[in-house]
Amino acid sequence: MISSRQGKMATITRKEMEFMEKKRNDKQKSHLTSAQEVTYKREFKKADRAAGFTK
C-alpha cells in the first residue's frame, strides 16, 4: 500500500524537483552563521570609521 505522501511525491515532475532543489540551495547560500555575522559587523564598522561615516 502506498501512503498519501508517497503518492504525492510520485506526481512531482522532474522539472519541479529541479526547481525545489535550486530554491533550497539558494536559501542555504544566503544564511550566515552567527560568527560570520559578528565578523562582518566588526569589519564594516571599521571600514565606516576609516571612511569617516561614523565616530
C-alpha distance matrix in Angstrom:
0.0 3.8 6.5 9.6 11.6 9.9 10.1 13.7 14.6 13.8 16.3 19.1 21.7 23.6 26.7 25.0 23.8 27.4 28.8 26.7 27.7 31.4 31.4 30.1 32.7 35.4 34.8 35.1 38.3 40.0 39.9 42.7 42.8 45.2 47.6 47.6 48.3 51.3 52.6 52.4 54.0 56.9 57.4 57.5 59.9 62.2 62.1 62.9 65.8 67.1 67.1 68.8 66.2 66.0 68.3
3.8 0.0 3.8 6.5 8.1 6.2 6.5 10.0 10.8 10.3 12.8 15.4 18.2 20.2 23.1 21.3 20.1 23.7 25.1 23.0 24.1 27.7 27.6 26.5 29.2 31.8 31.2 31.6 34.9 36.5 36.5 39.4 39.7 42.2 44.7 44.5 45.1 48.2 49.5 49.1 50.7 53.7 54.1 54.1 56.5 58.9 58.7 59.5 62.4 63.7 63.6 65.4 62.7 62.5 65.0
6.5 3.8 0.0 3.8 5.4 5.3 6.3 8.8 10.1 10.9 13.0 15.1 18.4 20.5 23.0 20.7 19.5 23.3 24.1 21.6 23.0 26.5 26.0 24.7 27.7 30.1 29.1 29.7 33.1 34.4 34.2 37.1 37.3 39.6 42.3 42.2 42.6 45.6 47.2 46.8 48.2 51.2 51.9 51.8 54.0 56.5 56.5 57.1 60.0 61.4 61.3 62.9 60.2 59.9 62.3
9.6 6.5 3.8 0.0 3.8 5.5 5.0 6.3 8.7 9.9 11.0 13.1 16.7 19.2 21.3 18.6 18.0 21.8 22.2 19.8 21.7 25.0 24.2 23.2 26.5 28.5 27.5 28.5 31.8 32.9 32.9 36.0 36.5 38.8 41.6 41.3 41.5 44.6 46.2 45.6 46.9 50.0 50.7 50.3 52.6 55.2 55.0 55.4 58.4 59.9 59.6 61.2 58.3 58.1 60.6
11.6 8.1 5.4 3.8 0.0 3.8 5.3 5.2 6.3 8.7 10.2 11.3 14.9 17.0 19.0 16.2 15.1 18.9 19.3 16.6 18.3 21.7 20.9 19.7 22.8 25.0 24.0 24.8 28.2 29.4 29.3 32.4 32.9 35.3 38.0 37.7 37.9 41.1 42.6 42.1 43.4 46.5 47.1 46.8 49.1 51.7 51.5 52.0 55.0 56.5 56.2 57.8 55.0 54.9 57.3
9.9 6.2 5.3 5.5 3.8 0.0 3.8 5.4 5.0 6.2 8.9 10.3 13.5 15.3 17.9 15.7 14.3 18.0 19.1 16.8 18.0 21.6 21.5 20.3 23.1 25.6 25.1 25.6 28.8 30.4 30.6 33.6 34.1 36.8 39.2 38.8 39.4 42.6 43.8 43.3 44.9 47.9 48.3 48.2 50.7 53.0 52.7 53.5 56.5 57.7 57.5 59.3 56.7 56.6 59.1
10.1 6.5 6.3 5.0 5.3 3.8 0.0 3.8 5.5 5.2 6.8 9.4 12.5 15.0 17.5 15.4 14.8 18.6 19.5 17.7 19.4 22.7 22.5 22.0 24.9 27.1 26.7 27.7 30.7 32.2 32.6 35.8 36.7 39.3 41.9 41.3 41.6 45.0 46.2 45.4 47.0 50.1 50.4 50.0 52.6 55.0 54.6 55.2 58.3 59.5 59.1 60.9 58.1 58.3 60.9
13.7 10.0 8.8 6.3 5.2 5.4 3.8 0.0 3.8 5.4 5.3 6.9 10.5 13.3 15.1 12.5 12.4 16.1 16.4 14.6 16.8 19.8 19.3 19.0 22.1 24.0 23.6 24.9 27.9 29.1 29.7 33.1 34.1 36.7 39.4 38.6 38.8 42.2 43.5 42.5 44.0 47.2 47.5 46.9 49.5 52.0 51.4 51.9 55.1 56.4 55.8 57.6 54.8 54.9 57.7
14.6 10.8 10.1 8.7 6.3 5.0 5.5 3.8 0.0 3.8 5.4 5.5 8.8 10.7 13.0 10.7 9.6 13.4 14.3 12.4 14.0 17.3 17.3 16.7 19.5 21.7 21.6 22.6 25.5 27.1 27.7 31.0 32.0 34.9 37.3 36.4 36.9 40.3 41.4 40.5 42.2 45.3 45.4 45.1 47.7 50.1 49.5 50.2 53.4 54.5 54.0 56.0 53.3 53.5 56.2
13.8 10.3 10.9 9.9 8.7 6.2 5.2 5.4 3.8 0.0 3.8 5.6 8.0 10.1 12.9 11.5 10.8 14.3 15.8 14.6 16.0 19.2 19.7 19.5 21.9 24.2 24.6 25.5 28.1 29.9 30.8 34.1 35.2 38.2 40.5 39.5 40.1 43.5 44.4 43.5 45.4 48.4 48.3 48.0 50.8 53.0 52.3 53.1 56.4 57.3 56.8 58.8 56.2 56.6 59.4
16.3 12.8 13.0 11.0 10.2 8.9 6.8 5.3 5.4 3.8 0.0 3.8 6.3 9.5 11.5 9.9 10.5 13.9 14.7 14.0 16.2 18.8 19.0 19.5 22.1 23.9 24.3 25.8 28.2 29.7 30.9 34.4 35.9 38.7 41.2 40.0 40.3 43.9 44.8 43.5 45.3 48.5 48.3 47.7 50.5 52.9 52.0 52.6 56.0 56.9 56.2 58.2 55.4 56.0 58.9
19.1 15.4 15.1 13.1 11.3 10.3 9.4 6.9 5.5 5.6 3.8 0.0 3.8 6.7 8.2 6.2 6.8 10.2 10.9 10.3 12.5 15.0 15.3 16.0 18.5 20.2 20.8 22.3 24.6 26.1 27.5 31.0 32.6 35.6 38.0 36.6 36.9 40.6 41.3 40.0 41.8 45.1 44.8 44.1 47.0 49.3 48.3 49.0 52.4 53.3 52.5 54.5 51.9 52.5 55.4
21.7 18.2 18.4 16.7 14.9 13.5 12.5 10.5 8.8 8.0 6.3 3.8 0.0 3.8 5.4 5.2 6.3 8.8 9.9 10.7 12.4 14.4 15.4 16.6 18.5 20.1 21.4 22.9 24.7 26.4 28.2 31.7 33.6 36.7 38.9 37.2 37.7 41.4 41.8 40.3 42.4 45.5 44.9 44.3 47.3 49.4 48.2 49.0 52.5 53.1 52.2 54.5 51.9 52.8 55.8
23.6 20.2 20.5 19.2 17.0 15.3 15.0 13.3 10.7 10.1 9.5 6.7 3.8 0.0 3.8 5.4 5.1 6.3 8.7 9.9 10.5 12.4 14.2 15.3 16.5 18.4 20.1 21.3 22.8 24.9 26.8 30.1 32.0 35.4 37.2 35.4 36.2 39.9 40.0 38.6 40.9 43.9 43.0 42.6 45.8 47.7 46.4 47.4 50.8 51.3 50.5 52.9 50.6 51.5 54.5
26.7 23.1 23.0 21.3 19.0 17.9 17.5 15.1 13.0 12.9 11.5 8.2 5.4 3.8 0.0 3.8 5.4 5.1 6.2 8.7 9.9 10.6 12.3 14.3 15.4 16.5 18.5 20.2 21.3 23.1 25.4 28.8 31.1 34.4 36.2 34.2 34.7 38.5 38.6 36.8 39.1 42.1 41.2 40.5 43.7 45.6 44.1 45.0 48.6 49.0 48.0 50.4 48.0 49.1 52.2
25.0 21.3 20.7 18.6 16.2 15.7 15.4 12.5 10.7 11.5 9.9 6.2 5.2 5.4 3.8 0.0 3.8 5.4 5.0 6.1 8.5 9.9 10.4 12.2 14.2 15.2 16.6 18.5 20.1 21.6 23.6 27.1 29.3 32.4 34.6 32.7 33.0 36.7 37.2 35.5 37.5 40.7 40.1 39.3 42.3 44.5 43.2 43.9 47.4 48.1 47.1 49.3 46.8 47.6 50.7
23.8 20.1 19.5 18.0 15.1 14.3 14.8 12.4 9.6 10.8 10.5 6.8 6.3 5.1 5.4 3.8 0.0 3.8 5.4 5.1 6.1 8.6 9.8 10.5 12.3 14.2 15.5 16.7 18.5 20.5 22.2 25.5 27.4 30.6 32.6 30.9 31.6 35.2 35.6 34.3 36.4 39.5 38.9 38.4 41.5 43.5 42.5 43.4 46.8 47.4 46.7 49.0 46.6 47.3 50.2
27.4 23.7 23.3 21.8 18.9 18.0 18.6 16.1 13.4 14.3 13.9 10.2 8.8 6.3 5.1 5.4 3.8 0.0 3.8 5.5 5.1 6.1 8.6 9.9 10.5 12.2 14.4 15.5 16.6 18.8 20.9 24.2 26.3 29.7 31.4 29.4 30.2 33.9 33.9 32.4 34.8 37.7 36.8 36.4 39.6 41.4 40.1 41.2 44.6 45.0 44.3 46.8 44.5 45.4 48.4
28.8 25.1 24.1 22.2 19.3 19.1 19.5 16.4 14.3 15.8 14.7 10.9 9.9 8.7 6.2 5.0 5.4 3.8 0.0 3.8 5.4 5.1 6.1 8.6 9.9 10.5 12.4 14.4 15.5 17.0 19.3 22.8 25.3 28.4 30.4 28.3 28.6 32.4 32.7 30.9 32.9 36.1 35.3 34.5 37.7 39.7 38.4 39.1 42.6 43.2 42.3 44.6 42.1 43.1 46.1
26.7 23.0 21.6 19.8 16.6 16.8 17.7 14.6 12.4 14.6 14.0 10.3 10.7 9.9 8.7 6.1 5.1 5.5 3.8 0.0 3.8 5.5 5.1 6.1 8.6 9.8 10.7 12.4 14.4 15.9 17.6 21.1 23.2 26.2 28.5 26.7 27.0 30.7 31.3 29.8 31.7 34.9 34.5 33.9 36.8 39.0 38.0 38.8 42.1 43.0 42.3 44.4 41.8 42.5 45.4
27.7 24.1 23.0 21.7 18.3 18.0 19.4 16.8 14.0 16.0 16.2 12.5 12.4 10.5 9.9 8.5 6.1 5.1 5.4 3.8 0.0 3.8 5.5 5.1 6.2 8.6 10.1 10.7 12.5 14.8 16.4 19.6 21.5 24.9 26.7 24.9 25.7 29.4 29.6 28.3 30.6 33.6 32.9 32.7 35.8 37.7 36.7 37.8 41.1 41.7 41.2 43.6 41.3 41.9 44.7
31.4 27.7 26.5 25.0 21.7 21.6 22.7 19.8 17.3 19.2 18.8 15.0 14.4 12.4 10.6 9.9 8.6 6.1 5.1 5.5 3.8 0.0 3.8 5.4 5.1 6.1 8.7 9.9 10.7 12.7 15.1 18.4 20.8 24.1 25.8 23.6 24.3 28.0 28.0 26.3 28.7 31.6 30.7 30.2 33.5 35.3 34.1 35.1 38.5 39.0 38.3 40.7 38.5 39.3 42.3
31.4 27.6 26.0 24.2 20.9 21.5 22.5 19.3 17.3 19.7 19.0 15.3 15.4 14.2 12.3 10.4 9.8 8.6 6.1 5.1 5.5 3.8 0.0 3.8 5.5 5.1 6.3 8.8 10.1 11.1 13.3 16.9 19.5 22.5 24.6 22.5 22.7 26.4 26.9 25.1 27.1 30.3 29.7 29.0 32.0 34.1 33.0 33.8 37.2 38.0 37.2 39.3 36.8 37.5 40.5
30.1 26.5 24.7 23.2 19.7 20.3 22.0 19.0 16.7 19.5 19.5 16.0 16.6 15.3 14.3 12.2 10.5 9.9 8.6 6.1 5.1 5.4 3.8 0.0 3.8 5.5 5.3 6.4 8.9 10.4 11.7 15.1 17.1 20.2 22.4 20.7 21.1 24.8 25.4 24.1 26.1 29.2 28.9 28.5 31.4 33.5 32.8 33.7 36.9 37.8 37.4 39.5 37.1 37.5 40.2
32.7 29.2 27.7 26.5 22.8 23.1 24.9 22.1 19.5 21.9 22.1 18.5 18.5 16.5 15.4 14.2 12.3 10.5 9.9 8.6 6.2 5.1 5.5 3.8 0.0 3.8 5.4 5.1 6.4 9.0 10.7 13.7 15.9 19.3 20.9 18.9 19.8 23.4 23.5 22.2 24.6 27.5 26.8 26.7 29.8 31.6 30.7 32.0 35.1 35.7 35.4 37.8 35.6 36.1 38.8
35.4 31.8 30.1 28.5 25.0 25.6 27.1 24.0 21.7 24.2 23.9 20.2 20.1 18.4 16.5 15.2 14.2 12.2 10.5 9.8 8.6 6.1 5.1 5.5 3.8 0.0 3.8 5.5 5.3 6.6 9.4 12.7 15.5 18.7 20.4 18.0 18.3 22.1 22.2 20.4 22.6 25.7 24.9 24.3 27.4 29.4 28.3 29.3 32.6 33.2 32.7 34.9 32.6 33.3 36.2
34.8 31.2 29.1 27.5 24.0 25.1 26.7 23.6 21.6 24.6 24.3 20.8 21.4 20.1 18.5 16.6 15.5 14.4 12.4 10.7 10.1 8.7 6.3 5.3 5.4 3.8 0.0 3.8 5.5 5.5 7.1 10.7 13.3 16.2 18.5 16.5 16.4 20.2 20.9 19.3 21.1 24.3 24.1 23.5 26.3 28.6 27.9 28.6 31.8 32.9 32.4 34.4 31.9 32.2 35.0
35.1 31.6 29.7 28.5 24.8 25.6 27.7 24.9 22.6 25.5 25.8 22.3 22.9 21.3 20.2 18.5 16.7 15.5 14.4 12.4 10.7 9.9 8.8 6.4 5.1 5.5 3.8 0.0 3.8 5.6 5.9 8.9 10.9 14.3 16.1 14.3 15.0 18.6 19.1 18.0 20.2 23.1 22.9 22.9 25.7 27.7 27.2 28.4 31.4 32.3 32.3 34.4 32.2 32.3 34.8
38.3 34.9 33.1 31.8 28.2 28.8 30.7 27.9 25.5 28.1 28.2 24.6 24.7 22.8 21.3 20.1 18.5 16.6 15.5 14.4 12.5 10.7 10.1 8.9 6.4 5.3 5.5 3.8 0.0 3.8 5.7 8.1 10.9 14.3 15.5 13.0 13.9 17.5 17.3 15.9 18.4 21.2 20.4 20.4 23.5 25.2 24.5 25.8 28.9 29.5 29.4 31.7 29.7 30.1 32.7
40.0 36.5 34.4 32.9 29.4 30.4 32.2 29.1 27.1 29.9 29.7 26.1 26.4 24.9 23.1 21.6 20.5 18.8 17.0 15.9 14.8 12.7 11.1 10.4 9.0 6.6 5.5 5.6 3.8 0.0 3.8 6.7 10.1 12.8 14.6 11.9 11.8 15.6 15.9 14.0 16.0 19.2 18.7 18.1 21.0 23.2 22.4 23.3 26.5 27.4 27.1 29.2 26.9 27.2 29.9
39.9 36.5 34.2 32.9 29.3 30.6 32.6 29.7 27.7 30.8 30.9 27.5 28.2 26.8 25.4 23.6 22.2 20.9 19.3 17.6 16.4 15.1 13.3 11.7 10.7 9.4 7.1 5.9 5.7 3.8 0.0 3.8 6.7 9.4 11.6 9.6 9.5 13.2 14.0 12.8 14.6 17.6 17.8 17.7 20.2 22.4 22.3 23.2 26.0 27.3 27.4 29.2 27.0 26.8 29.1
42.7 39.4 37.1 36.0 32.4 33.6 35.8 33.1 31.0 34.1 34.4 31.0 31.7 30.1 28.8 27.1 25.5 24.2 22.8 21.1 19.6 18.4 16.9 15.1 13.7 12.7 10.7 8.9 8.1 6.7 3.8 0.0 3.7 6.4 7.9 5.8 6.2 9.7 10.4 9.8 11.7 14.4 14.8 15.2 17.6 19.6 19.8 21.0 23.5 24.8 25.3 27.1 25.1 24.7 26.7
42.8 39.7 37.3 36.5 32.9 34.1 36.7 34.1 32.0 35.2 35.9 32.6 33.6 32.0 31.1 29.3 27.4 26.3 25.3 23.2 21.5 20.8 19.5 17.1 15.9 15.5 13.3 10.9 10.9 10.1 6.7 3.7 0.0 3.8 5.4 5.2 6.3 8.8 10.0 10.6 12.3 14.4 15.4 16.5 18.3 20.1 21.1 22.4 24.4 25.8 26.8 28.5 26.6 25.7 27.3
45.2 42.2 39.6 38.8 35.3 36.8 39.3 36.7 34.9 38.2 38.7 35.6 36.7 35.4 34.4 32.4 30.6 29.7 28.4 26.2 24.9 24.1 22.5 20.2 19.3 18.7 16.2 14.3 14.3 12.8 9.4 6.4 3.8 0.0 3.8 5.4 5.0 6.3 8.7 9.9 10.5 12.4 14.3 15.4 16.5 18.5 20.0 21.0 22.6 24.4 25.7 26.9 25.0 23.6 24.9
47.6 44.7 42.3 41.6 38.0 39.2 41.9 39.4 37.3 40.5 41.2 38.0 38.9 37.2 36.2 34.6 32.6 31.4 30.4 28.5 26.7 25.8 24.6 22.4 20.9 20.4 18.5 16.1 15.5 14.6 11.6 7.9 5.4 3.8 0.0 3.8 5.4 5.2 6.3 8.7 9.9 10.8 12.4 14.3 15.5 16.8 18.5 20.1 21.4 22.8 24.5 25.9 24.5 23.2 24.2
47.6 44.5 42.2 41.3 37.7 38.8 41.3 38.6 36.4 39.5 40.0 36.6 37.2 35.4 34.2 32.7 30.9 29.4 28.3 26.7 24.9 23.6 22.5 20.7 18.9 18.0 16.5 14.3 13.0 11.9 9.6 5.8 5.2 5.4 3.8 0.0 3.8 5.4 5.1 6.1 8.4 9.9 10.5 12.1 14.0 15.4 16.3 18.1 19.9 21.0 22.3 24.1 22.7 21.9 23.3
48.3 45.1 42.6 41.5 37.9 39.4 41.6 38.8 36.9 40.1 40.3 36.9 37.7 36.2 34.7 33.0 31.6 30.2 28.6 27.0 25.7 24.3 22.7 21.1 19.8 18.3 16.4 15.0 13.9 11.8 9.5 6.2 6.3 5.0 5.4 3.8 0.0 3.8 5.5 5.2 6.0 8.6 9.9 10.5 12.1 14.3 15.3 16.3 18.3 19.9 20.9 22.3 20.4 19.4 21.1
51.3 48.2 45.6 44.6 41.1 42.6 45.0 42.2 40.3 43.5 43.9 40.6 41.4 39.9 38.5 36.7 35.2 33.9 32.4 30.7 29.4 28.0 26.4 24.8 23.4 22.1 20.2 18.6 17.5 15.6 13.2 9.7 8.8 6.3 5.2 5.4 3.8 0.0 3.8 5.5 5.1 6.2 8.6 10.0 10.6 12.4 14.3 15.3 16.6 18.4 20.0 21.1 19.6 18.0 19.0
52.6 49.5 47.2 46.2 42.6 43.8 46.2 43.5 41.4 44.4 44.8 41.3 41.8 40.0 38.6 37.2 35.6 33.9 32.7 31.3 29.6 28.0 26.9 25.4 23.5 22.2 20.9 19.1 17.3 15.9 14.0 10.4 10.0 8.7 6.3 5.1 5.5 3.8 0.0 3.8 5.5 5.3 6.2 8.6 9.9 10.7 12.3 14.3 15.5 16.6 18.4 20.0 19.1 17.9 19.0
52.4 49.1 46.8 45.6 42.1 43.3 45.4 42.5 40.5 43.5 43.5 40.0 40.3 38.6 36.8 35.5 34.3 32.4 30.9 29.8 28.3 26.3 25.1 24.1 22.2 20.4 19.3 18.0 15.9 14.0 12.8 9.8 10.6 9.9 8.7 6.1 5.2 5.5 3.8 0.0 3.8 5.4 5.0 6.0 8.4 9.8 10.4 12.0 14.1 15.2 16.3 18.1 16.8 16.2 18.0
54.0 50.7 48.2 46.9 43.4 44.9 47.0 44.0 42.2 45.4 45.3 41.8 42.4 40.9 39.1 37.5 36.4 34.8 32.9 31.7 30.6 28.7 27.1 26.1 24.6 22.6 21.1 20.2 18.4 16.0 14.6 11.7 12.3 10.5 9.9 8.4 6.0 5.1 5.5 3.8 0.0 3.8 5.5 5.3 6.1 8.7 9.9 10.5 12.3 14.3 15.3 16.4 14.7 13.5 15.1
56.9 53.7 51.2 50.0 46.5 47.9 50.1 47.2 45.3 48.4 48.5 45.1 45.5 43.9 42.1 40.7 39.5 37.7 36.1 34.9 33.6 31.6 30.3 29.2 27.5 25.7 24.3 23.1 21.2 19.2 17.6 14.4 14.4 12.4 10.8 9.9 8.6 6.2 5.3 5.4 3.8 0.0 3.8 5.5 5.1 6.2 8.7 9.9 10.6 12.3 14.3 15.3 14.4 12.9 13.8
57.4 54.1 51.9 50.7 47.1 48.3 50.4 47.5 45.4 48.3 48.3 44.8 44.9 43.0 41.2 40.1 38.9 36.8 35.3 34.5 32.9 30.7 29.7 28.9 26.8 24.9 24.1 22.9 20.4 18.7 17.8 14.8 15.4 14.3 12.4 10.5 9.9 8.6 6.2 5.0 5.5 3.8 0.0 3.8 5.4 5.1 6.2 8.6 9.9 10.6 12.3 14.2 13.7 13.2 14.5
57.5 54.1 51.8 50.3 46.8 48.2 50.0 46.9 45.1 48.0 47.7 44.1 44.3 42.6 40.5 39.3 38.4 36.4 34.5 33.9 32.7 30.2 29.0 28.5 26.7 24.3 23.5 22.9 20.4 18.1 17.7 15.2 16.5 15.4 14.3 12.1 10.5 10.0 8.6 6.0 5.3 5.5 3.8 0.0 3.8 5.4 5.0 6.0 8.5 9.7 10.4 12.1 10.9 10.8 13.0
59.9 56.5 54.0 52.6 49.1 50.7 52.6 49.5 47.7 50.8 50.5 47.0 47.3 45.8 43.7 42.3 41.5 39.6 37.7 36.8 35.8 33.5 32.0 31.4 29.8 27.4 26.3 25.7 23.5 21.0 20.2 17.6 18.3 16.5 15.5 14.0 12.1 10.6 9.9 8.4 6.1 5.1 5.4 3.8 0.0 3.8 5.4 5.1 6.2 8.6 9.9 10.5 9.3 8.1 9.6
62.2 58.9 56.5 55.2 51.7 53.0 55.0 52.0 50.1 53.0 52.9 49.3 49.4 47.7 45.6 44.5 43.5 41.4 39.7 39.0 37.7 35.3 34.1 33.5 31.6 29.4 28.6 27.7 25.2 23.2 22.4 19.6 20.1 18.5 16.8 15.4 14.3 12.4 10.7 9.8 8.7 6.2 5.1 5.4 3.8 0.0 3.8 5.5 5.1 6.2 8.6 9.8 10.1 9.2 10.0
62.1 58.7 56.5 55.0 51.5 52.7 54.6 51.4 49.5 52.3 52.0 48.3 48.2 46.4 44.1 43.2 42.5 40.1 38.4 38.0 36.7 34.1 33.0 32.8 30.7 28.3 27.9 27.2 24.5 22.4 22.3 19.8 21.1 20.0 18.5 16.3 15.3 14.3 12.3 10.4 9.9 8.7 6.2 5.0 5.4 3.8 0.0 3.8 5.4 5.0 6.2 8.6 8.8 9.4 11.3
62.9 59.5 57.1 55.4 52.0 53.5 55.2 51.9 50.2 53.1 52.6 49.0 49.0 47.4 45.0 43.9 43.4 41.2 39.1 38.8 37.8 35.1 33.8 33.7 32.0 29.3 28.6 28.4 25.8 23.3 23.2 21.0 22.4 21.0 20.1 18.1 16.3 15.3 14.3 12.0 10.5 9.9 8.6 6.0 5.1 5.5 3.8 0.0 3.8 5.4 5.1 6.1 5.2 6.0 8.6
65.8 62.4 60.0 58.4 55.0 56.5 58.3 55.1 53.4 56.4 56.0 52.4 52.5 50.8 48.6 47.4 46.8 44.6 42.6 42.1 41.1 38.5 37.2 36.9 35.1 32.6 31.8 31.4 28.9 26.5 26.0 23.5 24.4 22.6 21.4 19.9 18.3 16.6 15.5 14.1 12.3 10.6 9.9 8.5 6.2 5.1 5.4 3.8 0.0 3.8 5.4 5.0 5.9 5.2 6.1
67.1 63.7 61.4 59.9 56.5 57.7 59.5 56.4 54.5 57.3 56.9 53.3 53.1 51.3 49.0 48.1 47.4 45.0 43.2 43.0 41.7 39.0 38.0 37.8 35.7 33.2 32.9 32.3 29.5 27.4 27.3 24.8 25.8 24.4 22.8 21.0 19.9 18.4 16.6 15.2 14.3 12.3 10.6 9.7 8.6 6.2 5.0 5.4 3.8 0.0 3.8 5.4 7.8 8.5 9.3
67.1 63.6 61.3 59.6 56.2 57.5 59.1 55.8 54.0 56.8 56.2 52.5 52.2 50.5 48.0 47.1 46.7 44.3 42.3 42.3 41.2 38.3 37.2 37.4 35.4 32.7 32.4 32.3 29.4 27.1 27.4 25.3 26.8 25.7 24.5 22.3 20.9 20.0 18.4 16.3 15.3 14.3 12.3 10.4 9.9 8.6 6.2 5.1 5.4 3.8 0.0 3.8 5.7 8.1 10.0
68.8 65.4 62.9 61.2 57.8 59.3 60.9 57.6 56.0 58.8 58.2 54.5 54.5 52.9 50.4 49.3 49.0 46.8 44.6 44.4 43.6 40.7 39.3 39.5 37.8 34.9 34.4 34.4 31.7 29.2 29.2 27.1 28.5 26.9 25.9 24.1 22.3 21.1 20.0 18.1 16.4 15.3 14.2 12.1 10.5 9.8 8.6 6.1 5.0 5.4 3.8 0.0 3.8 5.7 7.1
66.2 62.7 60.2 58.3 55.0 56.7 58.1 54.8 53.3 56.2 55.4 51.9 51.9 50.6 48.0 46.8 46.6 44.5 42.1 41.8 41.3 38.5 36.8 37.1 35.6 32.6 31.9 32.2 29.7 26.9 27.0 25.1 26.6 25.0 24.5 22.7 20.4 19.6 19.1 16.8 14.7 14.4 13.7 10.9 9.3 10.1 8.8 5.2 5.9 7.8 5.7 3.8 0.0 3.8 7.0
66.0 62.5 59.9 58.1 54.9 56.6 58.3 54.9 53.5 56.6 56.0 52.5 52.8 51.5 49.1 47.6 47.3 45.4 43.1 42.5 41.9 39.3 37.5 37.5 36.1 33.3 32.2 32.3 30.1 27.2 26.8 24.7 25.7 23.6 23.2 21.9 19.4 18.0 17.9 16.2 13.5 12.9 13.2 10.8 8.1 9.2 9.4 6.0 5.2 8.5 8.1 5.7 3.8 0.0 3.8
68.3 65.0 62.3 60.6 57.3 59.1 60.9 57.7 56.2 59.4 58.9 55.4 55.8 54.5 52.2 50.7 50.2 48.4 46.1 45.4 44.7 42.3 40.5 40.2 38.8 36.2 35.0 34.8 32.7 29.9 29.1 26.7 27.3 24.9 24.2 23.3 21.1 19.0 19.0 18.0 15.1 13.8 14.5 13.0 9.6 10.0 11.3 8.6 6.1 9.3 10.0 7.1 7.0 3.8 0.0
